[in-house]
Amino acid sequence: MKRLSLFFIVTALAGLMLNSCKKAEKVVRNTKNDLSDIYGTIEGMGSSRLFEPIFSANRDTIYFEMPYYYPVNSDNAVDLTKIIIRSTVPSDAMVTPALGVVQDVSKPFKLNITSGSGDVRSFVVVSKKVGDVSITKAKVQYQTGASTQEIEAVIKGDDVLFYILPGTDLSAATLNLEINSHSTSSIASGSTINLSKNLPLTITGVDGRKKTYTLKAAEPVKLDYGVGINRRLWSKTAAELGFTANNEPSLAVSGDYLVTVVRTNPAVYRVFNRHTGAYIKNMPLPFSALAMQIVNDADGNLIGTTYAAKNGNFIVYKWTDVDATPVKLIEWTNNNPAGITGDGGVGRRLNIYGSVNSDAVIMSTGGQSSVIYKWRIVNGVLVKNTPDVITYKSVTGGSTTFMGYQADAQPVSTDANTDYFINYQFEIALVNGVSNERSIGFANESAVFGLFHFATDYIVFNKAKYLAIQKFVKTTSYNNAILGLYDVTESSKISLSAADPRYRTFNIYNSEEFLGATVNSNGTGDVCFGLSPDKERLQVYMLLTNGGILAHEFTKYAP
């Protein structure tokens, strides 16, 4: 046993002696001393990039222009003796003085980067505090008739450009500015200005630094296709509009007005100024019954309906404007011709394409079914009271037989077998009007159409075909909604994923989240389009039950 142990010891010692005789490998030092990144921050902000560098022309001097206060509109003064500079250098390189710790940068200092091979590259770091002379936002308000309009400027360098449609009078506009709270403006925010000529405006920072801008009214370029400049017209909460809990499911446009339905029994139609959201009056109704839907056609006629459960009376009226005498358009008994085993009610949703003065197609879905009822108007005359019964054959999602209570079927032409968009809980799709099967559908992604989606409207504007969708996001309480606008002119884009680089040419606009005060238990809401009298501007309205109304405008013009 002793001999065996001795053998192992001798072997191990021999191995060590052999290894000790091997020549050490040479370490290759990195010759790079580049400064690939540098920025400044303050204590408590971790790796946040608060202050960006400015390099001299020959890149041997690094300037940091730091605000007097951080956050910039606070009263928290930036202390140049307590700044953290962070950098990124090659492996094996050394930085002197050491960075990443609190240091005094109130005076210029030399920064050396020494490569692993000993080569040194030097920079001079110069830091100073500067006043903020930027303009965060500039707007002008002006009167158009009885309404106040607002335009937000596009700031390009020293120019503050207000893109104004031809014929707009800005001789007595109100200027509203957002600048740093420690800076001053030569024209006070809230002042009346004459933008019929260019105006100089000087911003002075807390350090006396000045920058002069030029306020200009500029005429935009008219687009050959689609929409360009857009703006928020207004938004009002349910409380401001006098909504009652769960009772406002739809809205429509006629002339200068919006009309909303209050789904009580009997129903109420309320009229608002569509340019301001101001309540005007209630419309007298020719029926005393439950109603949920009102739409407008291409000529601004209002189309309102009663709600008809199975064997109930479905009546459709037309108003040429909010003061007109209603004319009965359709009267049909919902005798459930398709044999719907579920709810089968008609009138929760209504969609139209065209004008009842000439040619139009009207569609309404049967509750808890895959059935769509269709009426046609040709040369201003209803073809027949009894609807055509359509069965959508490509139902998907949680049920293979019905689309819920709030499905929309939106026709896209006045043809007898028009294609149409279907929109219900599980999909949005373009449907072939002959086969009634899906032609192409939206990508099944929450980034595309939210968690849920119901209300739909369709219009052709400046040679482009647009679909407006109300998207419910974040929660199944249905009280967080986004207005989405989609360019569906090229049907091949309809199925684009949100990750596709072309997606923004399809989903061209999304509003901010519009919040309801309480749970929208019925999942109701609506969207509709309106046009300016000259048809140069397109308005989109979104109603969120228990939330209010949002109004947005698009034009045919671009900066």
N, C-alpha and C positions, 0 to 999 in steps of 0.2 A: 504494500500500500504506500509506504514511504517512497519507494522507487518510482511509483506512478506519479505521485505528487511532484517529486523532483523533476520528472520528465516534462510535466506541464509548465513548471516555473521556468525551466531552461528554454523551452520553446517560446514562451511569451517574451522573455528578455531578448531572445534573438530577433523576434519580430520588431520589437521596439528599436533595436539597434539598426535594423535595416531601414525602417521608416525614417529614423533620424538622419540617415545618410542621403535621403532624397532631397533634391534641390527645390527650394520654395518657389511657388508660382508667382510671377510678377503681377502686381495689381495695376490694372490700366485705369488711370485717373480720367474723369470726364473733363473735357476741355471747354465745355460750353459755360458761358456766364450771362446768358440772355435773361432779360426780365420779361416774362410772358404775361404777367398780370400784376396790377397794384391798385389798391383802392383804400379809402379811409372810412372809419366808422367811429363810434363812441362807446363808452362803457355801457354794458347792459343790452347792446344790440347784436351780440354774437357776431355772426359772419355777414350781417346785412350790409349791402353796398350802399352807403349813404353818400359818399363823396367820390366822384370819378376823376381820374387824372386827365390833365391836358399836357401833351408833350410838345416841347419846342421843335422847331423845324429839323434840327440836326439830332434830336432825340437825346440830348445830354442833360436836359432840365425838365423836371416834372413839376407842374403847377397844380395845386389844389385850390379851387375857389369854393369856399365853404360858406353856407348861409350864416347870417348873424344869429338865427334861432333855429332850433330843431325840436319838434316839427316846425316847418317854416312859418306857420301862422300862430305858433304858440309864443309864450314869453320866456321859454327856456333858452337862455343864451348859450351859444356854442363856445366852449373854452378851448382855445388853441393849445393850452398847456396840458390838456387831457384828451389827446386824440390817439386812436389806434390805427396804425398803418399795417395792412396785410399785403403780402406779395406771394407770387409763385415763381420759383426759380428752378433750374435743372437740379437733378439729384447730384449729390456730391459737392454742390456749391454752397458757399457760406455768405451770409448777408451781415454787413456791419454798418451802422449799429443794428443790433437785433430788433426785428419788428414783431408785431403781434402782441405788444404790450403797450400800456398807456405811456405816452411820451409827450414831450414839449415840442411842438412844431411851429411855435410862434416866430422862430428865426430860421433862415435857410440852413440846411445841413447837407453834408455829403453822404451819399448812400453808395457803398461799395459792394459789388458782387464778385466774389473770388471763386473761380472755377476750381475743380479738384486738382487741376494741373498747376494752379497758382496764378493764372491769368486774371487780371483785375479789370473790371469795368465800373466806371464811376458815373453817378448822376448827382445833380443838385436838386434837392426837394424844397420847393417854395410854397408855403401855405399862407393864405390870407382870407379874411372874411369879407364877403361882398353883399351888398344890398340886392334884394330881389326886384328886378325891373320887368319881370314877365307879366303878361296878361293871361290869366288862367282861362277866362271865358268872357266874351263880349256879346251882348244881345241888343237889338233895338226893338221897341214896340211901336206900332203905328195903328191908326184907325182905318178900317175898311168898312164903310157904312156904319152900322151900329156895333160892330164887333172889333175887338182888339186883336191884332195879329202880332206874332213875334218871330224874329229871324235871328238865328245864332250865327256869328261870324266864323269864317275860316281864317285862321291866323297863319300867314306865310311870311316868315322873316319879319320885316318891318311893316308889312301891310296887313291891315285888319279888314278883310273883305266880306261885305254883306251881299250875298247873291240874291238879287231882287228880280222878280219877274217883271217883264216889260209893262209899263203903265202904272207902276206902284208909286204913290206919292210919299216921299220921305222928308218933306220939308219941315215937318214938326214931329220928328221921331223922338222917343225917349231912349236914352242910352243907359244900359245897365252893365256894369263892369264887375268882374271878380279879379282882384289883385291881392298881393300879399298885405296882410293886415298892418304891417309896419311901413308900407310904401304909400305914396300919394299920387294922385292923378291930376293933370292940368285941367281935365274936364271931370267934374264930380259925377259919380254914378247917380243916375236919376235925373240928370240934366236933359233939357230939350235941345236937340241939335238939328241942323239942316244938312241932310246927307245928299242934297242935290249937287253938292260940290265936295271935293276931298277936304278932310279936316285933319290937322296935326294933333296928336295927343302924346303928351310926355309923361312917363312914369318915373318917379324919383324914389330911389331906394333909401333905406335908413342911413346909409353912409354918404348920401348926396349924389351917388351915381345916378345917371340919367339915361333914358333911352326914349327916342321919339318914334312913334308909330304914325301911320297914315290911315285914317278911317276912310274907306271907299265903298260906294255902292257900285257893284259890278253886275253886268247882265250876263246870266249864265248861257251856256251853249245848249241849244235844243237837241235832244237825242233823237236818233232815227228809230230807236227801239227801246222799249222798257222804261223803267223809272230811274230817277237820279236823286236830286236833292229831296230830302224828306225831313219832316219835323213833327214833334208832338203838338197837337192842337190843344188838347186839354184832357184832364182826367178828373173824375169826381167819385167820391165814395158812395156807397149805398145810403149812408146816413144823409149826405148832402143832397142826394137825389130823392129822398123820401121813400126808399125801397122798404118793403116789409118782408119778414123772414120767409125765404124759399118761394117767393111768389112772382119774381120777375124772370121769365125764361127766354124772352126774345125781344128783338128790336128791328126796326126797318127805317129807311130814309125816304123822305118825300120833300122836295123843294129845300127849304131852309130848316127842315124839322127832322127830328128823330121821334119815332113812336115806339113806346114799350108796351108790352102786354102784362097786366097783373092777372095772374091765373086764379082769381077767385071765382066763385059761382054766385052771381053773374060776374063775368070778366070786366076789366076796366082797361081802356087804352089811354095812356098818358102821353102828352106831347111836350117835347123839349126843343129849345133852340139848338140845332146841331153844331153851331159854331162856338157856342159858349157852354152848353149844358144846362142853361137856365130853364126851369119848368115854365110852361106856357098855360096849358089847360088840359082837361080831359075831353076826349072825343065822344060824342053821343053814338051809341051802338044800335044797330037794327035788331039785335037779338039779346035775350036775357038768358045766357047759358055760360057754361064753362068754356074757356078758350085759352090756348097756350101759344099760338103762333101767328106772327105777322111777317110778311116779306115785302120787298119792293121789286118791281120789274125794271126793265131797262129805261123806261120813260118816267120813272118815279111814281107810277101808280102803286097804291098800297093794296095788298092782297091779304085779307084776314079770314080766319076760319074758326068754326066751332070745333070742339073736341067731340068725337063720336066713338063711344064704346061699341061693342058688337050690338047690332040692331039699332044703334043711335043714328041721329041725323047729322050728316056732315054737310055744312053749308059754307060756301066760300063767297065772300063779298069783295067788290072792288071799289076803292075810293080814288078819284083822280088827284086829290090833295087832302089835307087835313080838315078842310072846311067843306068838302064836297058831300053831296048826298050819296050814300052807298048804293051800289047796284049789285043785285044777286048774280053771281057768275055760275055757281054749281050748287045743286042740291041733290044729295045722294044718300040713301039709307045704307049704312054699313052692314050689309047682310052677310058679311064674312064669306065672300065668294070663293076664297081659296081654302076654306075649311081650317083656318088657323086654330090650333088646339090651345095655344097660350092666350095671352091678353087680347090681342087682335084689335086694340084701339087704334083709331086713325086721327091724326091732328096734333100729335106731340111735336112733330117736326114737319116742316114744309120747305120745299125748295122750288125755284123757278128759274128758267132761262128764257130770254126774249121779252116781248111786250104784249100784254093782253090787248093792246090797241091794234096789233097786227098778228104776229105769230109768236106762240109761246108754248113751252112744255112745263107742266106743273107735276111734281112728284111728292108723295108722302108715303112713309113706311107704316106697315102694320106692326103693332107692339108684339114683342117676343115671337118674331117670325123671320123668315127670309123673303117676305113679300113686299113688293113695292107697287103702289097704285099710281097710274099715270093718266093725266088728262092733257089733251092737245087743243090749242086754239089756233085756227087758221083764218087769216084775213079778218081778225077781230071777232070771230065767232067760235064758240065752243063746239067741238066736233060732236061730243056726246056727253051726257051726264054720267053715264056708267064708265068707270075707269077701265083702262087696260090693266090686267093683272100680270105682274112680272114676278118671277121667282129668281132671286140671285143664287147662282149655282155653286159659287166658290166660297161659301161661308167657312171661316176658319176660327181657330182659337178655342175658347172654353166650351163652345157648343157648335156642333156641325149642322144645326137645324135652325137657329134663330140668332138675331143680331141685337137682342136687348130691346129696351124701350125707346132709346134716343137716337137710333140710327138715322143718318142723313143720306139721301140719294140726290145728288146734284147733277142735273142735266147740263150738257156742254154745247148743245145746239138745239134748234127747233125742228130737226128732222124727225120723221115718224119713228125711226129706230135709233134715236140719238144715243151715243155713248154717254156714260155718266160716272161720276165719282161716288164711291160708296165709302162711308165713314162711320165706323162703330167701334166699340171698345177694343177689338182685337186687330183691326187693320184699317188702312186707308188705301184704296186701290182705284184705278181706272178700269171700268167695266165695258166690255164690248156690248153695244146695244142690241145686236142681233142674237148672239149666243147667250148673253147675260152671264158670261164667265169673265173672271178676272183677266185683263190684258197685261197689266203690270201693277205692282204694289209698292208702297213705301217700304224701305228697309225697316225690319222689325227691331228698332233700336229706340231706347228712351231718349237718346240725344237727338233723334229725328222727330218723333212725335209725342214725347212726354210719356208719362205713365198711362194716361188715358187721353182721349180726344173725341169730341163729338161734333160741335158746330162747324159748318162749312159754308163758304160762299165762293162764287166763281165769276170772273169778269175778264174781258179782253180789253186791254188798255195799251195804246201806243204799240200795236202789233204784237204784244206779248200776252200770254194767257196766264192769269194768276189765280191761285187757290189760296184763300184765307182759312186758317185752321185755329180753333181754340184748343190749346194744349194744357192739360192739367199735369202739374209736376209735383214732385217730392212726396205727396201724401194722398191717400185715398179719401181724404176729407173733401176733395174737389174744391178747395178754397184757395189754391195757388195756381194761377193761370198765366199763360204766356200767349200773346198773339203772334202767330207765325204766318209769314207770307212766302209762297212758293211759286217759282216760275215753272209752269208745267208745259211750256210751249214745245219743248223737245221731250217727248214721252220717254226716251231712253234715260233721261236723268231722274225720273221718278223713283227709281229703285236705288239711287246712290246712297252709300253708307256715309255717315257723318265724317268718317275718317278719309273719305276720298277728296283729293285736292280740288275737284270740281264742285264739291258740295255747296260752297257759298254762292255759286251761280244758280243753284236750285233753291235752297232755303235762303232767300235774299235778305230777310229781315226777321228778327225776333225781338219782341218788346222785353222790357224788364218784367220781373214777376209782379203780377197784380194780385193783391191779397184780399180775401174776403174776411169779414169780421167774425163770421161763425161758419160752422160746418155746412157745406152745400150738399145736403143729404140726398138730393135728387140728381146731382151731377149735371145740372143744367146751366146753360149760358148760350151766347149767340155771337155771331159775327156778321157784318154786312158791309157792302161797298156803297159809296156815293161818289158823285162826280160834281165838279164845279160847273157852273152854267156854260163856260166855254170849253169844257171837257179837257182842259189842260192839266187839271189836278185831280188826283184820286184820293178819296178819303176812305179809311178803314175804321170801323167801330167794333169794339168788343165789349159785350155785356157779360159780367160775371155775376150770377145769382148770389146775393148777399155780399157782393164785392163792390159793384158800381159799374161805371162805363169809362172806357179809355178810347180816345180819338187820335188818330195819326194820319198824316197827309203825305202823299208822294206826288212828285211832279215829273214832267217830261224833260226836265232841265238838269244839267250837270255843271259844276264849277269849271 
